[in-house]
Amino acid sequence: MPITINIPTPLRQFLSGKSIVTVDTATDVADVLDQLAALSSELRKHLLTDEGKVPGYVNVYVNEDSIRDRDGEKTPVADGDEISIVPSIAGGADSLNSEELARYSRHIIMPEVGKDGQQRLKDSSVLLVGAGGLGSPLALYLTAAGLGRIGIVEFDVVDRTNLQRQILYGESTVGKPKLESAAMRLSDLNPHVQVECIAQQLSSENALSIFSDYDVVADGTDNFPTRYLVNDACVLTGKPNVYGSIFRFEGQVSVFNHEGGPCYRCLYAEPPPPGLVPSCAEGGVFGVLPGIIGTIQANEVIKLLLGIGEVISGRYLLFDALGLSFRELRLKRNPDCSVCGENPTVTELVDYEQFCGLPAGGVADDPEEGVPEIDVHELNSRLDNGSETVLIDVREPFEYEISRIEQARLIPLAELSSRLPELSTADSYVIHCKSGARSAKAVELMRSNGFSDVVNLSGGINAWVEEIDQDQTSY
């Protein structure tokens, strides 16, 4: 078995963020440290004096025993031993090296930050939930600012439709895991920051353990179940929740659960019914909007960690990109809040998909349960066989220009109710939109008005493009 070396946080910057290093064979601690120091000349300065001794401000343990209580650097080691390096970090010890002092000089010369503030950032950690539109500027600016650790929870891959707004990625990363691409970009931006990749979906089972290891949580999610999960986990672990949300041309920002301030449930005690609020995938998002909102979130994270300025707790910032206007609303903590109130009823994480009215594994823009559906292969077979099925597209005209099924008749959902007299209740209908959410509403509307033979196209036009007509563009 190899010998394991636990690398403390202040020294991980010299080993590309590694927290554990192993060596195959060694005779004593001096041999272990020599092999470790050979990996980085900067690391050697922190581990060994010019005489090859462990300096007085560093302790080294073999398993549970300090080498100072044994034979010093000559303490023998064997296969399977665990070596722990414990440097002194008390009292604001200066761990900013000369390169970092130069890199962060524009921060350090500001009296509100200074050298101590920059050291505080380096000693801090933030968890980003999501590495999409909001997570991209958050990750870039927090990395550039010199935080010590940035954790990113993400399990998606880069899609070409992301590139309009998710500035962490580029054409060369399409199809690759977002975490892999993000880690490479952030490491190139600032190798002194430890990027921790958490390649899993946040859930009630793992949220508390993940959150507990970070100072601040930044919410970059895009669905209601995860948003309520993030809020509740922040309250239960005592972490500030730097919140941001975007839709089309509008954005919102606040800091929840900070020093007795309100949480997200104080603002929205319960989620809207499934499908009532369109997702960005359905309604779109102005490309620069996530950059504006995400950088405001990054601003609040840095202020929290430095302890400067007035954090936007107890306030709710509304931004309108078209009018270039900001509005601010006051928020108060709700003493009857089910999570942060005086007598909370939510004392552990729950099933958030069920709480938001979704089936297990559902998402906020899934079709309503009980709406009859067919898949794209069945529709394709009907069309090939000359079926008299009437196909209706309830998207907007600009969407119809991106991709279409030629046999479809375009009737936007907002016009459908007034145009029902144009349609015969005796015909057989298949309704589609982009992914199946709006068309599900159309099916329900038609069935409630006497159209008995009407079904929803599962997956919408994007499923058609992916599985039937790859020459067209999904969006």
C-alpha positions in Angstrom: 0.0 0.0 0.0 1.3 3.5 -0.7 2.0 6.1 1.9 -0.7 8.8 2.0 0.1 12.5 2.6 -2.7 14.8 3.7 -2.0 18.3 2.2 -3.4 21.2 4.2 -5.4 23.9 2.5 -2.7 26.6 2.5 -0.3 24.3 0.7 -2.7 22.9 -1.9 -2.1 25.8 -4.2 1.4 24.4 -5.0 0.0 21.0 -6.0 -2.8 22.1 -8.3 -5.4 21.9 -5.5 -4.6 18.4 -4.5 -5.6 17.5 -0.9 -4.0 14.1 -0.9 -0.7 12.9 -2.4 0.7 9.4 -2.3 4.3 8.0 -2.5 5.0 4.4 -3.2 8.0 3.8 -1.0 9.9 5.7 1.6 12.1 4.9 4.6 11.5 7.9 6.9 9.7 11.2 7.1 12.7 13.1 5.5 12.4 10.8 2.5 8.6 11.4 2.3 9.1 15.2 2.4 11.9 15.2 -0.1 9.7 13.3 -2.6 6.8 15.7 -1.9 9.0 18.9 -2.1 10.3 17.6 -5.5 6.9 18.2 -6.9 7.1 22.0 -6.3 9.9 24.3 -5.6 7.5 26.7 -3.9 6.2 23.9 -1.7 9.8 23.1 -0.6 10.1 26.6 0.9 7.2 25.8 3.2 8.2 22.3 4.2 11.9 22.4 4.7 14.7 24.7 5.8 17.9 25.1 3.8 19.3 22.4 6.1 16.5 20.0 5.1 14.8 20.3 8.5 11.1 20.8 9.2 10.6 24.4 10.3 9.2 25.2 13.7 6.0 26.5 12.4 5.1 23.2 10.7 4.1 20.0 12.5 4.3 16.6 10.8 2.3 13.6 12.1 2.8 9.9 11.3 -0.6 8.4 11.8 -1.5 9.9 15.2 2.0 10.8 16.5 4.0 14.0 16.0 7.5 13.4 14.7 8.6 15.9 17.4 7.7 13.2 20.0 9.7 10.6 18.1 12.8 10.7 15.9 12.1 14.0 14.1 12.7 13.8 10.3 14.2 10.3 10.8 10.9 8.9 12.1 10.5 5.7 10.1 7.5 5.2 7.9 6.0 2.0 6.4 3.5 1.1 3.7 0.0 2.2 4.5 1.1 5.0 6.9 -0.7 8.3 6.8 1.3 11.5 7.0 -0.4 14.7 8.0 1.3 18.1 7.5 -0.1 20.8 9.9 1.3 24.3 9.4 0.5 27.2 11.7 -2.3 29.4 10.3 -3.3 31.3 13.5 -3.5 35.0 13.8 -3.6 36.1 10.2 -0.4 34.4 9.2 0.7 35.8 5.8 0.3 33.1 3.2 0.0 35.4 0.2 3.1 34.8 -1.9 4.8 37.5 -4.1 2.9 36.4 -7.2 -0.4 36.7 -5.3 0.5 40.1 -3.9 1.0 41.3 -7.5 -2.1 39.5 -8.8 -4.4 41.1 -6.2 -2.6 44.4 -5.9 -5.7 46.4 -7.2 -7.6 44.8 -4.3 -4.9 45.2 -1.7 -4.4 49.0 -2.3 -8.0 49.5 -1.4 -8.3 50.3 2.4 -11.6 48.4 2.5 -9.9 45.3 1.5 -6.1 45.5 2.1 -3.8 42.6 2.7 -5.8 41.3 5.6 -9.0 41.3 3.5 -7.3 39.5 0.6 -6.0 36.9 3.1 -9.6 36.6 4.4 -10.8 35.8 0.8 -8.1 33.3 0.4 -9.1 31.6 3.6 -12.8 31.5 2.5 -14.9 29.1 0.6 -18.1 29.4 -1.5 -20.4 26.8 -3.0 -21.9 27.5 -6.4 -25.1 25.5 -7.1 -25.1 25.3 -10.8 -22.6 26.3 -13.5 -24.9 27.7 -16.1 -25.9 31.3 -16.9 -25.6 32.7 -13.4 -22.9 30.2 -12.3 -20.6 31.3 -15.1 -20.0 34.9 -14.0 -20.1 33.9 -10.4 -17.3 31.3 -10.9 -15.2 33.6 -13.1 -15.3 36.7 -10.8 -14.9 34.8 -7.5 -11.9 32.9 -9.0 -10.4 36.1 -10.2 -10.9 37.7 -6.8 -8.8 35.0 -5.1 -11.2 32.9 -3.0 -9.4 29.9 -1.4 -12.0 27.2 -2.4 -14.8 27.3 -4.9 -17.1 24.2 -5.0 -19.4 23.7 -8.0 -22.4 21.4 -8.0 -23.2 20.5 -11.6 -23.9 17.3 -13.6 -24.9 18.6 -17.0 -22.9 18.7 -20.2 -22.3 21.7 -22.5 -24.9 22.2 -25.1 -24.5 24.6 -28.1 -27.6 26.5 -26.9 -25.7 27.3 -23.7 -23.1 29.4 -25.5 -25.4 32.4 -25.9 -25.0 33.3 -22.2 -22.9 30.7 -20.3 -19.5 32.3 -20.7 -17.5 29.6 -19.0 -17.7 27.5 -22.1 -16.9 27.7 -25.8 -17.4 25.8 -29.0 -14.5 23.4 -28.2 -16.3 22.2 -25.0 -19.7 21.4 -26.6 -20.7 17.9 -25.5 -18.2 17.8 -22.6 -19.1 17.8 -18.9 -19.6 21.3 -17.7 -17.5 20.6 -14.6 -14.5 19.5 -16.7 -14.7 22.5 -18.8 -15.3 24.9 -15.9 -12.3 23.5 -13.9 -10.0 24.0 -16.9 -11.1 27.6 -17.5 -10.9 28.6 -13.8 -7.6 27.0 -13.3 -6.2 28.9 -16.2 -7.7 32.1 -14.8 -6.2 31.7 -11.3 -4.2 28.6 -10.4 -4.1 29.7 -6.7 -7.8 28.9 -6.3 -8.9 25.4 -5.4 -11.8 24.3 -7.6 -13.8 21.4 -6.1 -16.0 19.6 -8.7 -19.1 18.0 -7.3 -20.5 16.0 -10.2 -23.8 15.0 -8.8 -27.4 16.3 -8.6 -28.1 18.2 -5.4 -30.7 16.2 -3.3 -32.2 16.0 0.1 -29.7 13.2 0.8 -26.5 15.1 0.1 -27.3 18.8 0.5 -26.5 19.2 4.2 -23.2 17.4 4.0 -22.1 19.4 0.9 -23.2 22.8 2.3 -21.6 22.3 5.7 -18.1 22.5 4.2 -18.5 26.0 2.8 -18.8 29.5 4.2 -21.4 30.9 1.7 -23.8 29.3 -0.9 -24.6 31.0 -4.2 -27.8 29.9 -5.8 -27.6 29.6 -9.6 -30.4 27.1 -10.1 -33.2 27.2 -12.7 -36.1 25.2 -11.1 -38.3 25.5 -8.1 -37.5 22.1 -6.4 -33.8 22.9 -6.2 -34.4 26.5 -5.2 -36.4 25.5 -2.2 -33.9 22.7 -1.4 -31.0 25.3 -1.4 -33.0 27.6 0.8 -33.9 25.0 3.4 -30.4 23.5 3.4 -28.9 26.9 4.0 -31.2 27.6 6.9 -30.5 24.2 8.5 -26.7 24.6 8.1 -26.6 28.3 9.0 -25.2 29.4 5.6 -26.0 32.7 3.8 -27.8 32.1 0.6 -26.8 34.5 -2.2 -29.9 34.3 -4.5 -30.3 35.2 -8.1 -32.9 34.4 -10.7 -33.5 35.4 -14.4 -36.2 35.2 -17.0 -36.3 36.9 -20.4 -35.2 40.5 -19.6 -35.7 40.5 -15.8 -33.5 39.5 -12.9 -33.8 39.3 -9.2 -31.2 39.3 -6.4 -31.2 39.0 -2.6 -29.2 37.5 0.2 -31.3 35.1 2.4 -30.6 33.7 5.8 -28.0 36.3 6.8 -27.7 37.4 10.4 -31.4 36.8 11.3 -32.7 38.1 8.0 -35.5 36.5 6.0 -35.1 33.3 3.9 -36.5 32.5 0.5 -39.6 31.0 2.1 -40.4 34.2 3.9 -40.8 35.7 0.4 -42.4 32.8 -1.3 -44.0 30.4 1.2 -44.9 27.9 -1.5 -44.1 27.4 -5.2 -46.4 28.1 -8.1 -48.3 25.2 -9.7 -46.2 23.1 -12.1 -46.1 24.7 -15.6 -47.5 28.1 -14.5 -44.1 29.9 -14.7 -42.2 29.1 -17.9 -38.6 28.0 -17.6 -35.9 29.9 -19.5 -35.8 27.1 -22.0 -39.4 27.9 -22.8 -39.5 31.7 -22.4 -35.9 32.5 -23.3 -33.3 34.7 -21.6 -31.6 37.9 -22.8 -27.9 36.8 -23.3 -26.3 39.5 -21.1 -28.8 39.2 -18.3 -27.1 36.3 -16.5 -23.9 38.3 -16.6 -25.5 41.3 -14.9 -27.3 39.3 -12.2 -24.4 36.8 -11.7 -21.9 39.6 -11.1 -24.2 41.3 -8.6 -24.3 37.9 -6.8 -20.5 37.7 -6.9 -20.4 41.2 -5.5 -22.6 40.2 -2.5 -20.5 37.0 -1.9 -17.3 39.0 -1.7 -18.9 41.6 0.6 -20.1 38.9 2.9 -16.7 37.3 3.1 -14.9 40.6 3.7 -17.5 41.9 6.1 -17.7 45.2 4.3 -20.6 47.3 2.8 -24.3 46.8 3.2 -25.3 43.3 2.2 -28.6 43.1 0.4 -30.3 41.1 3.2 -33.8 42.1 3.9 -34.0 43.7 0.4 -35.1 42.4 -2.9 -33.5 43.8 -6.0 -35.4 43.8 -9.3 -33.6 44.5 -12.6 -35.3 45.3 -16.0 -32.8 45.1 -18.8 -35.1 46.7 -21.4 -35.7 49.7 -19.3 -32.3 49.6 -17.7 -33.9 50.1 -14.3 -33.5 48.8 -10.8 -36.1 48.7 -8.1 -35.7 47.6 -4.5 -38.3 46.1 -2.2 -38.0 45.6 1.5 -38.3 42.1 2.9 -39.0 41.1 6.5 -38.4 37.8 8.2 -41.7 36.0 8.7 -42.0 34.8 12.3 -44.4 32.1 11.0 -42.0 30.9 8.3 -42.1 27.1 8.2 -38.2 27.0 8.0 -36.7 30.0 9.7 -39.7 31.1 11.8 -40.1 31.0 15.6 -41.7 27.6 15.5 -40.4 25.9 12.3 -42.2 22.9 11.0 -39.5 22.0 8.4 -36.6 20.7 10.5 -35.2 18.3 7.9 -35.0 18.2 4.2 -38.1 16.9 2.4 -39.0 15.6 -1.1 -38.9 18.9 -3.0 -40.3 17.6 -6.2 -43.4 16.4 -4.3 -43.4 19.8 -2.5 -43.5 21.5 -5.9 -46.2 19.3 -7.2 -44.0 17.3 -9.6 -43.7 13.6 -10.1 -40.5 11.9 -9.0 -37.8 12.9 -11.4 -40.0 15.6 -12.9 -39.0 19.2 -13.8 -40.9 22.4 -13.6 -41.9 22.5 -17.2 -43.1 18.9 -17.6 -46.6 18.5 -19.0 -49.5 18.1 -16.6 -50.1 14.7 -15.4 -53.0 12.9 -17.2 -52.6 14.7 -20.5 -52.7 12.0 -23.3 -49.5 11.9 -25.3 -47.8 10.2 -28.3 -44.1 10.2 -29.1 -42.4 11.5 -32.2 -42.0 8.1 -33.8 -45.8 7.4 -33.6 -46.5 10.9 -35.1 -43.9 10.3 -37.8 -45.6 7.0 -38.7 -49.0 8.7 -38.8 -47.7 11.3 -41.2 -46.0 8.8 -43.4 -49.1 6.7 -43.6 -51.2 9.7 -44.7 -53.2 9.9 -41.5 -55.8 12.6 -41.4 -54.4 13.8 -38.1 -54.3 17.6 -37.8 -51.0 18.8 -36.3 -51.1 22.1 -34.5 -48.0 24.1 -33.4 -48.8 26.4 -30.4 -45.4 28.1 -30.3 -44.7 31.7 -31.3 -43.9 32.7 -34.9 -40.3 33.4 -34.2 -39.9 29.9 -32.8 -41.6 28.5 -35.9 -38.8 30.1 -38.0 -36.1 28.1 -36.1 -37.6 24.7 -36.6 -40.9 23.2 -37.7 -42.9 20.2 -38.8 -44.0 21.2 -42.3 -47.5 19.7 -41.9 -48.2 21.7 -38.7 -50.6 24.6 -38.5 -49.2 27.5 -36.4 -51.7 28.8 -33.8 -49.8 30.4 -30.8 -51.2 29.3 -27.5 -52.3 32.8 -26.6 -54.5 32.8 -29.7 -55.9 29.3 -29.4 -58.9 30.0 -27.3 -60.2 32.7 -29.7 -59.5 30.5 -32.7 -61.1 27.3 -31.6 -64.1 28.0 -33.9 -61.8 27.6 -36.8 -61.3 23.9 -35.8 -63.7 20.9 -36.1 -64.4 18.8 -33.0 -64.7 15.8 -35.3 -61.0 15.9 -36.3 -58.1 14.1 -34.7 -55.4 16.4 -33.3 -51.8 16.3 -32.2 -50.5 19.4 -30.5 -46.9 20.3 -30.1 -44.7 23.1 -28.7 -41.0 23.2 -27.9 -40.8 20.6 -25.2 -44.4 19.6 -24.3 -45.4 22.1 -21.6 -47.4 24.7 -23.5 -48.9 22.1 -25.8 -50.2 20.2 -22.7 -52.1 23.3 -21.7 -53.5 23.5 -25.2 -54.7 19.9 -25.0 -56.5 20.6 -21.8 -58.1 23.7 -23.3 -59.3 21.9 -26.3 -60.6 18.8 -24.4 -62.5 21.1 -22.1 -64.2 22.7 -25.2 -65.5 19.5 -26.7 -62.4 18.2 -28.7 -62.3 14.6 -27.6 -59.5 13.2 -30.0 -56.6 15.5 -29.1 -53.1 14.4 -27.7 -49.9 16.1 -26.8 -46.6 15.4 -28.6 -44.1 14.2 -25.9 -40.9 16.2 -26.0 -42.2 18.7 -28.6 -40.3 19.9 -31.6 -36.9 19.4 -29.9 -37.6 15.7 -29.6 -38.7 15.6 -33.3 -35.4 17.3 -34.3 -33.3 15.0 -32.1 -34.9 11.8 -33.2 -36.6 12.3 -36.6 -35.2 15.3 -38.4 -31.6 16.0 -37.4 -31.2 18.5 -40.3 -33.1 21.1 -38.3 -32.0 23.0 -35.2 -33.1 22.4 -31.6 -33.1 25.4 -29.3 
